[in-house]
Amino acid sequence: MSDITVSAATEAIYTSIANNNEDIDLHIAALKAAMAREGVTEATFETSKLAQPNRQGRKLMQSYFKKKGVAVSFT
């Protein structure tokens, strides 16, 4: 997983969310590493692909990712 891109890591997170957060922590770690490699400071997610696309779901996701060291925004 060391050569994964930010977009591939983001897609893996969407898949993980669809599968009841299976291996989400591994995917977040891969995303964080890819962001560092590519110089990206914030991960952007599409609200429509989230399991809970309302404000509460977005804030919960933002909070969890922040604890893991990843800044999140939504489109």
PQR file of N, CA, C, O and H, with PARSE charges and radii, in Angstrom:
ATOM      1  N   MET A   1       0.807  -1.200   0.000 -0.4000 1.5000
ATOM      2  CA  MET A   1       0.000   0.000   0.000 -0.0000 2.0000
ATOM      3  C   MET A   1       0.844   1.255   0.000  0.5500 1.7000
ATOM      4  O   MET A   1       0.302   2.357   0.081 -0.5500 1.4000
ATOM      5  N   SER A   2       2.150   1.121  -0.089 -0.4000 1.5000
ATOM      6  CA  SER A   2       3.010   2.288   0.022 -0.0000 2.0000
ATOM      7  C   SER A   2       2.962   3.175  -1.222  0.5500 1.7000
ATOM      8  O   SER A   2       3.281   4.361  -1.139 -0.5500 1.4000
ATOM      9  H   SER A   2       2.590   0.225  -0.155  0.4000 1.0000
ATOM     10  N   ASP A   3       2.568   2.622  -2.375 -0.4000 1.5000
ATOM     11  CA  ASP A   3       2.553   3.408  -3.602 -0.0000 2.0000
ATOM     12  C   ASP A   3       1.148   3.802  -4.042  0.5500 1.7000
ATOM     13  O   ASP A   3       0.940   4.154  -5.203 -0.5500 1.4000
ATOM     14  H   ASP A   3       2.309   1.659  -2.443  0.4000 1.0000
ATOM     15  N   ILE A   4       0.205   3.750  -3.151 -0.4000 1.5000
ATOM     16  CA  ILE A   4      -1.177   4.083  -3.484 -0.0000 2.0000
ATOM     17  C   ILE A   4      -1.316   5.601  -3.663  0.5500 1.7000
ATOM     18  O   ILE A   4      -0.659   6.378  -2.971 -0.5500 1.4000
ATOM     19  H   ILE A   4       0.374   3.464  -2.207  0.4000 1.0000
ATOM     20  N   THR A   5      -2.170   6.005  -4.592 -0.4000 1.5000
ATOM     21  CA  THR A   5      -2.403   7.430  -4.821 -0.0000 2.0000
ATOM     22  C   THR A   5      -3.524   7.924  -3.907  0.5500 1.7000
ATOM     23  O   THR A   5      -4.241   7.131  -3.298 -0.5500 1.4000
ATOM     24  H   THR A   5      -2.703   5.373  -5.154  0.4000 1.0000
ATOM     25  N   VAL A   6      -3.659   9.227  -3.825 -0.4000 1.5000
ATOM     26  CA  VAL A   6      -4.717   9.812  -3.001 -0.0000 2.0000
ATOM     27  C   VAL A   6      -6.086   9.385  -3.528  0.5500 1.7000
ATOM     28  O   VAL A   6      -6.968   9.034  -2.744 -0.5500 1.4000
ATOM     29  H   VAL A   6      -3.076   9.871  -4.320  0.4000 1.0000
ATOM     30  N   SER A   7      -6.267   9.412  -4.844 -0.4000 1.5000
ATOM     31  CA  SER A   7      -7.573   9.035  -5.404 -0.0000 2.0000
ATOM     32  C   SER A   7      -7.882   7.559  -5.169  0.5500 1.7000
ATOM     33  O   SER A   7      -9.031   7.208  -4.901 -0.5500 1.4000
ATOM     34  H   SER A   7      -5.550   9.697  -5.480  0.4000 1.0000
ATOM     35  N   ALA A   8      -6.873   6.690  -5.264 -0.4000 1.5000
ATOM     36  CA  ALA A   8      -7.087   5.262  -4.998 -0.0000 2.0000
ATOM     37  C   ALA A   8      -7.404   5.030  -3.523  0.5500 1.7000
ATOM     38  O   ALA A   8      -8.254   4.203  -3.194 -0.5500 1.4000
ATOM     39  H   ALA A   8      -5.939   6.975  -5.482  0.4000 1.0000
ATOM     40  N   ALA A   9      -6.733   5.748  -2.647 -0.4000 1.5000
ATOM     41  CA  ALA A   9      -6.996   5.624  -1.211 -0.0000 2.0000
ATOM     42  C   ALA A   9      -8.395   6.136  -0.876  0.5500 1.7000
ATOM     43  O   ALA A   9      -9.079   5.570  -0.023 -0.5500 1.4000
ATOM     44  H   ALA A   9      -6.043   6.420  -2.915  0.4000 1.0000
ATOM     45  N   THR A  10      -8.815   7.199  -1.542 -0.4000 1.5000
ATOM     46  CA  THR A  10     -10.156   7.739  -1.331 -0.0000 2.0000
ATOM     47  C   THR A  10     -11.209   6.727  -1.770  0.5500 1.7000
ATOM     48  O   THR A  10     -12.203   6.523  -1.074 -0.5500 1.4000
ATOM     49  H   THR A  10      -8.260   7.659  -2.235  0.4000 1.0000
ATOM     50  N   GLU A  11     -10.994   6.095  -2.920 -0.4000 1.5000
ATOM     51  CA  GLU A  11     -11.929   5.064  -3.398 -0.0000 2.0000
ATOM     52  C   GLU A  11     -11.971   3.876  -2.443  0.5500 1.7000
ATOM     53  O   GLU A  11     -13.035   3.297  -2.220 -0.5500 1.4000
ATOM     54  H   GLU A  11     -10.186   6.261  -3.486  0.4000 1.0000
ATOM     55  N   ALA A  12     -10.820   3.507  -1.877 -0.4000 1.5000
ATOM     56  CA  ALA A  12     -10.777   2.411  -0.906 -0.0000 2.0000
ATOM     57  C   ALA A  12     -11.587   2.775   0.337  0.5500 1.7000
ATOM     58  O   ALA A  12     -12.224   1.911   0.940 -0.5500 1.4000
ATOM     59  H   ALA A  12      -9.956   3.977  -2.057  0.4000 1.0000
ATOM     60  N   ILE A  13     -11.562   4.037   0.715 -0.4000 1.5000
ATOM     61  CA  ILE A  13     -12.345   4.484   1.875 -0.0000 2.0000
ATOM     62  C   ILE A  13     -13.836   4.436   1.558  0.5500 1.7000
ATOM     63  O   ILE A  13     -14.629   4.031   2.408 -0.5500 1.4000
ATOM     64  H   ILE A  13     -11.045   4.739   0.226  0.4000 1.0000
ATOM     65  N   TYR A  14     -14.234   4.845   0.345 -0.4000 1.5000
ATOM     66  CA  TYR A  14     -15.643   4.730  -0.048 -0.0000 2.0000
ATOM     67  C   TYR A  14     -16.104   3.273   0.036  0.5500 1.7000
ATOM     68  O   TYR A  14     -17.190   2.990   0.542 -0.5500 1.4000
ATOM     69  H   TYR A  14     -13.590   5.174  -0.345  0.4000 1.0000
ATOM     70  N   THR A  15     -15.280   2.358  -0.458 -0.4000 1.5000
ATOM     71  CA  THR A  15     -15.604   0.931  -0.415 -0.0000 2.0000
ATOM     72  C   THR A  15     -15.713   0.450   1.022  0.5500 1.7000
ATOM     73  O   THR A  15     -16.625  -0.303   1.365 -0.5500 1.4000
ATOM     74  H   THR A  15     -14.397   2.588  -0.869  0.4000 1.0000
ATOM     75  N   SER A  16     -14.794   0.880   1.850 -0.4000 1.5000
ATOM     76  CA  SER A  16     -14.804   0.506   3.258 -0.0000 2.0000
ATOM     77  C   SER A  16     -16.064   1.014   3.954  0.5500 1.7000
ATOM     78  O   SER A  16     -16.668   0.294   4.750 -0.5500 1.4000
ATOM     79  H   SER A  16     -14.053   1.492   1.572  0.4000 1.0000
ATOM     80  N   ILE A  17     -16.458   2.236   3.660 -0.4000 1.5000
ATOM     81  CA  ILE A  17     -17.672   2.806   4.254 -0.0000 2.0000
ATOM     82  C   ILE A  17     -18.897   1.991   3.824  0.5500 1.7000
ATOM     83  O   ILE A  17     -19.794   1.736   4.626 -0.5500 1.4000
ATOM     84  H   ILE A  17     -15.968   2.821   3.014  0.4000 1.0000
ATOM     85  N   ALA A  18     -18.922   1.590   2.559 -0.4000 1.5000
ATOM     86  CA  ALA A  18     -20.037   0.782   2.057 -0.0000 2.0000
ATOM     87  C   ALA A  18     -20.074  -0.597   2.709  0.5500 1.7000
ATOM     88  O   ALA A  18     -21.134  -1.217   2.790 -0.5500 1.4000
ATOM     89  H   ALA A  18     -18.193   1.798   1.907  0.4000 1.0000
ATOM     90  N   ASN A  19     -18.919  -1.081   3.175 -0.4000 1.5000
ATOM     91  CA  ASN A  19     -18.821  -2.395   3.815 -0.0000 2.0000
ATOM     92  C   ASN A  19     -18.752  -2.285   5.333  0.5500 1.7000
ATOM     93  O   ASN A  19     -17.998  -3.012   5.980 -0.5500 1.4000
ATOM     94  H   ASN A  19     -18.058  -0.577   3.110  0.4000 1.0000
ATOM     95  N   ASN A  20     -19.538  -1.378   5.895 -0.4000 1.5000
ATOM     96  CA  ASN A  20     -19.637  -1.231   7.351 -0.0000 2.0000
ATOM     97  C   ASN A  20     -18.292  -0.883   7.997  0.5500 1.7000
ATOM     98  O   ASN A  20     -17.949  -1.419   9.051 -0.5500 1.4000
ATOM     99  H   ASN A  20     -20.150  -0.787   5.369  0.4000 1.0000
ATOM    100  N   ASN A  21     -17.541   0.009   7.366 -0.4000 1.5000
ATOM    101  CA  ASN A  21     -16.256   0.516   7.875 -0.0000 2.0000
ATOM    102  C   ASN A  21     -15.184  -0.560   8.034  0.5500 1.7000
ATOM    103  O   ASN A  21     -14.321  -0.453   8.906 -0.5500 1.4000
ATOM    104  H   ASN A  21     -17.820   0.444   6.510  0.4000 1.0000
ATOM    105  N   GLU A  22     -15.235  -1.574   7.211 -0.4000 1.5000
ATOM    106  CA  GLU A  22     -14.253  -2.654   7.245 -0.0000 2.0000
ATOM    107  C   GLU A  22     -12.864  -2.120   6.879  0.5500 1.7000
ATOM    108  O   GLU A  22     -12.685  -1.520   5.819 -0.5500 1.4000
ATOM    109  H   GLU A  22     -15.936  -1.661   6.503  0.4000 1.0000
ATOM    110  N   ASP A  23     -11.892  -2.340   7.753 -0.4000 1.5000
ATOM    111  CA  ASP A  23     -10.496  -1.912   7.556 -0.0000 2.0000
ATOM    112  C   ASP A  23     -10.350  -0.405   7.333  0.5500 1.7000
ATOM    113  O   ASP A  23      -9.417   0.029   6.658 -0.5500 1.4000
ATOM    114  H   ASP A  23     -12.037  -2.827   8.613  0.4000 1.0000
ATOM    115  N   ILE A  24     -11.240   0.377   7.878 -0.4000 1.5000
ATOM    116  CA  ILE A  24     -11.211   1.831   7.654 -0.0000 2.0000
ATOM    117  C   ILE A  24      -9.914   2.454   8.158  0.5500 1.7000
ATOM    118  O   ILE A  24      -9.378   3.363   7.524 -0.5500 1.4000
ATOM    119  H   ILE A  24     -11.998   0.025   8.427  0.4000 1.0000
ATOM    120  N   ASP A  25      -9.405   1.977   9.289 -0.4000 1.5000
ATOM    121  CA  ASP A  25      -8.180   2.556   9.845 -0.0000 2.0000
ATOM    122  C   ASP A  25      -6.980   2.323   8.931  0.5500 1.7000
ATOM    123  O   ASP A  25      -6.116   3.191   8.808 -0.5500 1.4000
ATOM    124  H   ASP A  25      -9.839   1.239   9.804  0.4000 1.0000
ATOM    125  N   LEU A  26      -6.922   1.156   8.290 -0.4000 1.5000
ATOM    126  CA  LEU A  26      -5.838   0.877   7.335 -0.0000 2.0000
ATOM    127  C   LEU A  26      -5.926   1.812   6.132  0.5500 1.7000
ATOM    128  O   LEU A  26      -4.913   2.322   5.653 -0.5500 1.4000
ATOM    129  H   LEU A  26      -7.624   0.450   8.389  0.4000 1.0000
ATOM    130  N   HIS A  27      -7.140   2.026   5.655 -0.4000 1.5000
ATOM    131  CA  HIS A  27      -7.328   2.903   4.495 -0.0000 2.0000
ATOM    132  C   HIS A  27      -7.031   4.362   4.835  0.5500 1.7000
ATOM    133  O   HIS A  27      -6.509   5.103   4.001 -0.5500 1.4000
ATOM    134  H   HIS A  27      -7.962   1.611   6.044  0.4000 1.0000
ATOM    135  N   ILE A  28      -7.361   4.772   6.053 -0.4000 1.5000
ATOM    136  CA  ILE A  28      -7.045   6.141   6.477 -0.0000 2.0000
ATOM    137  C   ILE A  28      -5.532   6.323   6.557  0.5500 1.7000
ATOM    138  O   ILE A  28      -5.007   7.358   6.146 -0.5500 1.4000
ATOM    139  H   ILE A  28      -7.785   4.171   6.730  0.4000 1.0000
ATOM    140  N   ALA A  29      -4.834   5.321   7.084 -0.4000 1.5000
ATOM    141  CA  ALA A  29      -3.368   5.392   7.163 -0.0000 2.0000
ATOM    142  C   ALA A  29      -2.755   5.467   5.764  0.5500 1.7000
ATOM    143  O   ALA A  29      -1.806   6.218   5.539 -0.5500 1.4000
ATOM    144  H   ALA A  29      -5.260   4.480   7.418  0.4000 1.0000
ATOM    145  N   ALA A  30      -3.299   4.687   4.825 -0.4000 1.5000
ATOM    146  CA  ALA A  30      -2.805   4.718   3.445 -0.0000 2.0000
ATOM    147  C   ALA A  30      -3.073   6.079   2.812  0.5500 1.7000
ATOM    148  O   ALA A  30      -2.232   6.608   2.085 -0.5500 1.4000
ATOM    149  H   ALA A  30      -4.070   4.077   5.007  0.4000 1.0000
ATOM    150  N   LEU A  31      -4.246   6.642   3.090 -0.4000 1.5000
ATOM    151  CA  LEU A  31      -4.581   7.972   2.576 -0.0000 2.0000
ATOM    152  C   LEU A  31      -3.633   9.021   3.134  0.5500 1.7000
ATOM    153  O   LEU A  31      -3.157   9.889   2.403 -0.5500 1.4000
ATOM    154  H   LEU A  31      -4.929   6.212   3.681  0.4000 1.0000
ATOM    155  N   LYS A  32      -3.365   8.942   4.415 -0.4000 1.5000
ATOM    156  CA  LYS A  32      -2.465   9.906   5.063 -0.0000 2.0000
ATOM    157  C   LYS A  32      -1.070   9.839   4.437  0.5500 1.7000
ATOM    158  O   LYS A  32      -0.455  10.874   4.180 -0.5500 1.4000
ATOM    159  H   LYS A  32      -3.751   8.237   5.009  0.4000 1.0000
ATOM    160  N   ALA A  33      -0.571   8.627   4.191 -0.4000 1.5000
ATOM    161  CA  ALA A  33       0.747   8.457   3.569 -0.0000 2.0000
ATOM    162  C   ALA A  33       0.750   8.993   2.139  0.5500 1.7000
ATOM    163  O   ALA A  33       1.701   9.655   1.726 -0.5500 1.4000
ATOM    164  H   ALA A  33      -1.070   7.786   4.400  0.4000 1.0000
ATOM    165  N   ALA A  34      -0.305   8.710   1.387 -0.4000 1.5000
ATOM    166  CA  ALA A  34      -0.395   9.192   0.007 -0.0000 2.0000
ATOM    167  C   ALA A  34      -0.475  10.715  -0.037  0.5500 1.7000
ATOM    168  O   ALA A  34       0.119  11.348  -0.911 -0.5500 1.4000
ATOM    169  H   ALA A  34      -1.078   8.171   1.723  0.4000 1.0000
ATOM    170  N   MET A  35      -1.203  11.296   0.898 -0.4000 1.5000
ATOM    171  CA  MET A  35      -1.304  12.755   0.958 -0.0000 2.0000
ATOM    172  C   MET A  35       0.058  13.377   1.246  0.5500 1.7000
ATOM    173  O   MET A  35       0.413  14.398   0.658 -0.5500 1.4000
ATOM    174  H   MET A  35      -1.686  10.782   1.608  0.4000 1.0000
ATOM    175  N   ALA A  36       0.812  12.771   2.139 -0.4000 1.5000
ATOM    176  CA  ALA A  36       2.147  13.285   2.465 -0.0000 2.0000
ATOM    177  C   ALA A  36       3.064  13.193   1.248  0.5500 1.7000
ATOM    178  O   ALA A  36       3.817  14.126   0.968 -0.5500 1.4000
ATOM    179  H   ALA A  36       0.523  11.941   2.617  0.4000 1.0000
ATOM    180  N   ARG A  37       3.007  12.082   0.530 -0.4000 1.5000
ATOM    181  CA  ARG A  37       3.839  11.892  -0.660 -0.0000 2.0000
ATOM    182  C   ARG A  37       3.503  12.889  -1.753  0.5500 1.7000
ATOM    183  O   ARG A  37       4.397  13.424  -2.409 -0.5500 1.4000
ATOM    184  H   ARG A  37       2.396  11.324   0.757  0.4000 1.0000
ATOM    185  N   GLU A  38       2.209  13.141  -1.951 -0.4000 1.5000
ATOM    186  CA  GLU A  38       1.763  14.015  -3.038 -0.0000 2.0000
ATOM    187  C   GLU A  38       1.659  15.485  -2.632  0.5500 1.7000
ATOM    188  O   GLU A  38       1.362  16.337  -3.469 -0.5500 1.4000
ATOM    189  H   GLU A  38       1.483  12.706  -1.419  0.4000 1.0000
ATOM    190  N   GLY A  39       1.898  15.784  -1.366 -0.4000 1.5000
ATOM    191  CA  GLY A  39       1.847  17.164  -0.901 -0.0000 2.0000
ATOM    192  C   GLY A  39       0.443  17.723  -0.764  0.5500 1.7000
ATOM    193  O   GLY A  39       0.249  18.938  -0.813 -0.5500 1.4000
ATOM    194  H   GLY A  39       2.139  15.092  -0.686  0.4000 1.0000
ATOM    195  N   VAL A  40      -0.536  16.848  -0.593 -0.4000 1.5000
ATOM    196  CA  VAL A  40      -1.929  17.267  -0.430 -0.0000 2.0000
ATOM    197  C   VAL A  40      -2.190  17.498   1.054  0.5500 1.7000
ATOM    198  O   VAL A  40      -1.787  16.689   1.890 -0.5500 1.4000
ATOM    199  H   VAL A  40      -0.379  15.861  -0.553  0.4000 1.0000
ATOM    200  N   THR A  41      -2.861  18.597   1.382 -0.4000 1.5000
ATOM    201  CA  THR A  41      -3.094  18.915   2.794 -0.0000 2.0000
ATOM    202  C   THR A  41      -4.482  18.526   3.277  0.5500 1.7000
ATOM    203  O   THR A  41      -4.716  18.440   4.483 -0.5500 1.4000
ATOM    204  H   THR A  41      -3.188  19.254   0.703  0.4000 1.0000
ATOM    205  N   GLU A  42      -5.413  18.290   2.345 -0.4000 1.5000
ATOM    206  CA  GLU A  42      -6.783  17.990   2.739 -0.0000 2.0000
ATOM    207  C   GLU A  42      -7.401  16.976   1.780  0.5500 1.7000
ATOM    208  O   GLU A  42      -7.302  17.120   0.561 -0.5500 1.4000
ATOM    209  H   GLU A  42      -5.224  18.360   1.366  0.4000 1.0000
ATOM    210  N   ALA A  43      -8.036  15.953   2.340 -0.4000 1.5000
ATOM    211  CA  ALA A  43      -8.722  14.948   1.529 -0.0000 2.0000
ATOM    212  C   ALA A  43     -10.130  15.447   1.225  0.5500 1.7000
ATOM    213  O   ALA A  43     -10.815  15.964   2.108 -0.5500 1.4000
ATOM    214  H   ALA A  43      -8.117  15.836   3.330  0.4000 1.0000
ATOM    215  N   THR A  44     -10.558  15.293  -0.018 -0.4000 1.5000
ATOM    216  CA  THR A  44     -11.884  15.738  -0.428 -0.0000 2.0000
ATOM    217  C   THR A  44     -12.744  14.530  -0.775  0.5500 1.7000
ATOM    218  O   THR A  44     -12.343  13.669  -1.559 -0.5500 1.4000
ATOM    219  H   THR A  44     -10.002  14.873  -0.735  0.4000 1.0000
ATOM    220  N   PHE A  45     -13.929  14.478  -0.182 -0.4000 1.5000
ATOM    221  CA  PHE A  45     -14.851  13.372  -0.406 -0.0000 2.0000
ATOM    222  C   PHE A  45     -16.151  13.895  -0.994  0.5500 1.7000
ATOM    223  O   PHE A  45     -16.565  15.019  -0.710 -0.5500 1.4000
ATOM    224  H   PHE A  45     -14.255  15.177   0.455  0.4000 1.0000
ATOM    225  N   GLU A  46     -16.795  13.066  -1.820 -0.4000 1.5000
ATOM    226  CA  GLU A  46     -18.095  13.400  -2.388 -0.0000 2.0000
ATOM    227  C   GLU A  46     -19.176  13.004  -1.395  0.5500 1.7000
ATOM    228  O   GLU A  46     -19.247  11.848  -0.979 -0.5500 1.4000
ATOM    229  H   GLU A  46     -16.459  12.153  -2.050  0.4000 1.0000
ATOM    230  N   THR A  47     -20.001  13.940  -1.021 -0.4000 1.5000
ATOM    231  CA  THR A  47     -21.060  13.686  -0.050 -0.0000 2.0000
ATOM    232  C   THR A  47     -21.998  12.582  -0.525  0.5500 1.7000
ATOM    233  O   THR A  47     -22.478  11.788   0.284 -0.5500 1.4000
ATOM    234  H   THR A  47     -19.943  14.879  -1.359  0.4000 1.0000
ATOM    235  N   SER A  48     -22.262  12.524  -1.819 -0.4000 1.5000
ATOM    236  CA  SER A  48     -23.210  11.543  -2.351 -0.0000 2.0000
ATOM    237  C   SER A  48     -22.736  10.101  -2.190  0.5500 1.7000
ATOM    238  O   SER A  48     -23.552   9.180  -2.239 -0.5500 1.4000
ATOM    239  H   SER A  48     -21.872  13.169  -2.476  0.4000 1.0000
ATOM    240  N   LYS A  49     -21.436   9.888  -1.998 -0.4000 1.5000
ATOM    241  CA  LYS A  49     -20.902   8.531  -1.855 -0.0000 2.0000
ATOM    242  C   LYS A  49     -20.811   8.074  -0.402  0.5500 1.7000
ATOM    243  O   LYS A  49     -20.367   6.959  -0.131 -0.5500 1.4000
ATOM    244  H   LYS A  49     -20.774  10.636  -1.958  0.4000 1.0000
ATOM    245  N   LEU A  50     -21.225   8.918   0.524 -0.4000 1.5000
ATOM    246  CA  LEU A  50     -21.136   8.576   1.938 -0.0000 2.0000
ATOM    247  C   LEU A  50     -22.368   7.798   2.383  0.5500 1.7000
ATOM    248  O   LEU A  50     -23.450   7.943   1.814 -0.5500 1.4000
ATOM    249  H   LEU A  50     -21.586   9.824   0.304  0.4000 1.0000
ATOM    250  N   ALA A  51     -22.184   6.970   3.412 -0.4000 1.5000
ATOM    251  CA  ALA A  51     -23.295   6.191   3.951 -0.0000 2.0000
ATOM    252  C   ALA A  51     -24.317   7.101   4.616  0.5500 1.7000
ATOM    253  O   ALA A  51     -25.518   6.834   4.567 -0.5500 1.4000
ATOM    254  H   ALA A  51     -21.305   6.853   3.874  0.4000 1.0000
ATOM    255  N   GLN A  52     -23.843   8.172   5.236 -0.4000 1.5000
ATOM    256  CA  GLN A  52     -24.718   9.132   5.919 -0.0000 2.0000
ATOM    257  C   GLN A  52     -24.351  10.528   5.405  0.5500 1.7000
ATOM    258  O   GLN A  52     -23.537  11.217   6.021 -0.5500 1.4000
ATOM    259  H   GLN A  52     -22.868   8.389   5.276  0.4000 1.0000
ATOM    260  N   PRO A  53     -24.944  10.951   4.281 -0.5600 1.5000
ATOM    261  CA  PRO A  53     -24.509  12.187   3.624  0.2800 2.0000
ATOM    262  C   PRO A  53     -25.029  13.479   4.245  0.5500 1.7000
ATOM    263  O   PRO A  53     -24.816  14.552   3.680 -0.5500 1.4000
ATOM    264  N   ASN A  54     -25.698  13.408   5.381 -0.4000 1.5000
ATOM    265  CA  ASN A  54     -26.200  14.629   6.007 -0.0000 2.0000
ATOM    266  C   ASN A  54     -25.106  15.297   6.843  0.5500 1.7000
ATOM    267  O   ASN A  54     -23.988  14.790   6.931 -0.5500 1.4000
ATOM    268  H   ASN A  54     -25.871  12.536   5.840  0.4000 1.0000
ATOM    269  N   ARG A  55     -25.429  16.415   7.443 -0.4000 1.5000
ATOM    270  CA  ARG A  55     -24.443  17.184   8.212 -0.0000 2.0000
ATOM    271  C   ARG A  55     -23.865  16.361   9.355  0.5500 1.7000
ATOM    272  O   ARG A  55     -22.656  16.391   9.587 -0.5500 1.4000
ATOM    273  H   ARG A  55     -26.338  16.827   7.372  0.4000 1.0000
ATOM    274  N   GLN A  56     -24.707  15.631  10.065 -0.4000 1.5000
ATOM    275  CA  GLN A  56     -24.240  14.824  11.187 -0.0000 2.0000
ATOM    276  C   GLN A  56     -23.222  13.777  10.724  0.5500 1.7000
ATOM    277  O   GLN A  56     -22.203  13.570  11.382 -0.5500 1.4000
ATOM    278  H   GLN A  56     -25.688  15.607   9.876  0.4000 1.0000
ATOM    279  N   GLY A  57     -23.491  13.126   9.610 -0.4000 1.5000
ATOM    280  CA  GLY A  57     -22.568  12.126   9.081 -0.0000 2.0000
ATOM    281  C   GLY A  57     -21.245  12.736   8.650  0.5500 1.7000
ATOM    282  O   GLY A  57     -20.181  12.163   8.888 -0.5500 1.4000
ATOM    283  H   GLY A  57     -24.319  13.294   9.075  0.4000 1.0000
ATOM    284  N   ARG A  58     -21.314  13.904   8.014 -0.4000 1.5000
ATOM    285  CA  ARG A  58     -20.087  14.578   7.581 -0.0000 2.0000
ATOM    286  C   ARG A  58     -19.247  14.990   8.777  0.5500 1.7000
ATOM    287  O   ARG A  58     -18.030  14.804   8.775 -0.5500 1.4000
ATOM    288  H   ARG A  58     -22.178  14.369   7.821  0.4000 1.0000
ATOM    289  N   LYS A  59     -19.883  15.547   9.795 -0.4000 1.5000
ATOM    290  CA  LYS A  59     -19.143  15.999  10.983 -0.0000 2.0000
ATOM    291  C   LYS A  59     -18.540  14.818  11.737  0.5500 1.7000
ATOM    292  O   LYS A  59     -17.432  14.922  12.263 -0.5500 1.4000
ATOM    293  H   LYS A  59     -20.871  15.698   9.796  0.4000 1.0000
ATOM    294  N   LEU A  60     -19.257  13.697  11.794 -0.4000 1.5000
ATOM    295  CA  LEU A  60     -18.734  12.495  12.439 -0.0000 2.0000
ATOM    296  C   LEU A  60     -17.498  11.989  11.696  0.5500 1.7000
ATOM    297  O   LEU A  60     -16.496  11.627  12.312 -0.5500 1.4000
ATOM    298  H   LEU A  60     -20.157  13.612  11.367  0.4000 1.0000
ATOM    299  N   MET A  61     -17.584  11.969  10.368 -0.4000 1.5000
ATOM    300  CA  MET A  61     -16.448  11.528   9.554 -0.0000 2.0000
ATOM    301  C   MET A  61     -15.272  12.484   9.717  0.5500 1.7000
ATOM    302  O   MET A  61     -14.132  12.049   9.877 -0.5500 1.4000
ATOM    303  H   MET A  61     -18.398  12.264   9.868  0.4000 1.0000
ATOM    304  N   GLN A  62     -15.547  13.785   9.676 -0.4000 1.5000
ATOM    305  CA  GLN A  62     -14.496  14.789   9.848 -0.0000 2.0000
ATOM    306  C   GLN A  62     -13.792  14.614  11.185  0.5500 1.7000
ATOM    307  O   GLN A  62     -12.565  14.677  11.260 -0.5500 1.4000
ATOM    308  H   GLN A  62     -16.473  14.138   9.546  0.4000 1.0000
ATOM    309  N   SER A  63     -14.558  14.398  12.224 -0.4000 1.5000
ATOM    310  CA  SER A  63     -14.004  14.234  13.564 -0.0000 2.0000
ATOM    311  C   SER A  63     -13.122  12.993  13.656  0.5500 1.7000
ATOM    312  O   SER A  63     -12.029  13.044  14.218 -0.5500 1.4000
ATOM    313  H   SER A  63     -15.555  14.347  12.163  0.4000 1.0000
ATOM    314  N   TYR A  64     -13.597  11.883  13.107 -0.4000 1.5000
ATOM    315  CA  TYR A  64     -12.841  10.630  13.171 -0.0000 2.0000
ATOM    316  C   TYR A  64     -11.532  10.744  12.386  0.5500 1.7000
ATOM    317  O   TYR A  64     -10.477  10.323  12.860 -0.5500 1.4000
ATOM    318  H   TYR A  64     -14.486  11.841  12.650  0.4000 1.0000
ATOM    319  N   PHE A  65     -11.611  11.311  11.192 -0.4000 1.5000
ATOM    320  CA  PHE A  65     -10.413  11.457  10.371 -0.0000 2.0000
ATOM    321  C   PHE A  65      -9.433  12.438  11.011  0.5500 1.7000
ATOM    322  O   PHE A  65      -8.220  12.247  10.918 -0.5500 1.4000
ATOM    323  H   PHE A  65     -12.468  11.653  10.807  0.4000 1.0000
ATOM    324  N   LYS A  66      -9.943  13.480  11.658 -0.4000 1.5000
ATOM    325  CA  LYS A  66      -9.074  14.446  12.329 -0.0000 2.0000
ATOM    326  C   LYS A  66      -8.283  13.765  13.443  0.5500 1.7000
ATOM    327  O   LYS A  66      -7.105  14.062  13.641 -0.5500 1.4000
ATOM    328  H   LYS A  66     -10.928  13.635  11.733  0.4000 1.0000
ATOM    329  N   LYS A  67      -8.927  12.853  14.169 -0.4000 1.5000
ATOM    330  CA  LYS A  67      -8.231  12.094  15.218 -0.0000 2.0000
ATOM    331  C   LYS A  67      -7.097  11.263  14.633  0.5500 1.7000
ATOM    332  O   LYS A  67      -6.099  11.002  15.303 -0.5500 1.4000
ATOM    333  H   LYS A  67      -9.884  12.611  14.008  0.4000 1.0000
ATOM    334  N   LYS A  68      -7.257  10.849  13.375 -0.4000 1.5000
ATOM    335  CA  LYS A  68      -6.237  10.052  12.689 -0.0000 2.0000
ATOM    336  C   LYS A  68      -5.220  10.928  11.959  0.5500 1.7000
ATOM    337  O   LYS A  68      -4.288  10.411  11.343 -0.5500 1.4000
ATOM    338  H   LYS A  68      -8.069  11.062  12.830  0.4000 1.0000
ATOM    339  N   GLY A  69      -5.392  12.254  12.025 -0.4000 1.5000
ATOM    340  CA  GLY A  69      -4.431  13.171  11.428 -0.0000 2.0000
ATOM    341  C   GLY A  69      -4.695  13.547   9.987  0.5500 1.7000
ATOM    342  O   GLY A  69      -3.778  13.967   9.281 -0.5500 1.4000
ATOM    343  H   GLY A  69      -6.149  12.674  12.526  0.4000 1.0000
ATOM    344  N   VAL A  70      -5.947  13.401   9.530 -0.4000 1.5000
ATOM    345  CA  VAL A  70      -6.289  13.710   8.144 -0.0000 2.0000
ATOM    346  C   VAL A  70      -7.381  14.776   8.126  0.5500 1.7000
ATOM    347  O   VAL A  70      -8.451  14.584   8.703 -0.5500 1.4000
ATOM    348  H   VAL A  70      -6.692  13.060  10.103  0.4000 1.0000
ATOM    349  N   ALA A  71      -7.109  15.901   7.462 -0.4000 1.5000
ATOM    350  CA  ALA A  71      -8.110  16.956   7.293 -0.0000 2.0000
ATOM    351  C   ALA A  71      -9.041  16.562   6.151  0.5500 1.7000
ATOM    352  O   ALA A  71      -8.589  16.079   5.112 -0.5500 1.4000
ATOM    353  H   ALA A  71      -6.239  16.057   6.994  0.4000 1.0000
ATOM    354  N   VAL A  72     -10.338  16.770   6.345 -0.4000 1.5000
ATOM    355  CA  VAL A  72     -11.342  16.329   5.379 -0.0000 2.0000
ATOM    356  C   VAL A  72     -12.218  17.496   4.958  0.5500 1.7000
ATOM    357  O   VAL A  72     -12.579  18.347   5.771 -0.5500 1.4000
ATOM    358  H   VAL A  72     -10.706  17.162   7.188  0.4000 1.0000
ATOM    359  N   SER A  73     -12.557  17.524   3.664 -0.4000 1.5000
ATOM    360  CA  SER A  73     -13.563  18.456   3.162 -0.0000 2.0000
ATOM    361  C   SER A  73     -14.508  17.670   2.260  0.5500 1.7000
ATOM    362  O   SER A  73     -14.220  16.533   1.887 -0.5500 1.4000
ATOM    363  H   SER A  73     -12.265  16.833   3.003  0.4000 1.0000
ATOM    364  N   PHE A  74     -15.634  18.281   1.914 -0.4000 1.5000
ATOM    365  CA  PHE A  74     -16.656  17.594   1.125 -0.0000 2.0000
ATOM    366  C   PHE A  74     -17.067  18.439  -0.066  0.5500 1.7000
ATOM    367  O   PHE A  74     -17.030  19.669  -0.024 -0.5500 1.4000
ATOM    368  H   PHE A  74     -15.868  19.205   2.217  0.4000 1.0000
ATOM    369  N   THR A  75     -17.463  17.744  -1.141 -0.4000 1.5000
ATOM    370  CA  THR A  75     -17.943  18.440  -2.338 -0.0000 2.0000
ATOM    371  C   THR A  75     -19.402  18.138  -2.551  0.5500 1.7000
ATOM    372  O   THR A  75     -20.000  18.628  -3.509 -0.5500 1.4000
ATOM    373  H   THR A  75     -17.492  16.745  -1.175  0.4000 1.0000
TER
END
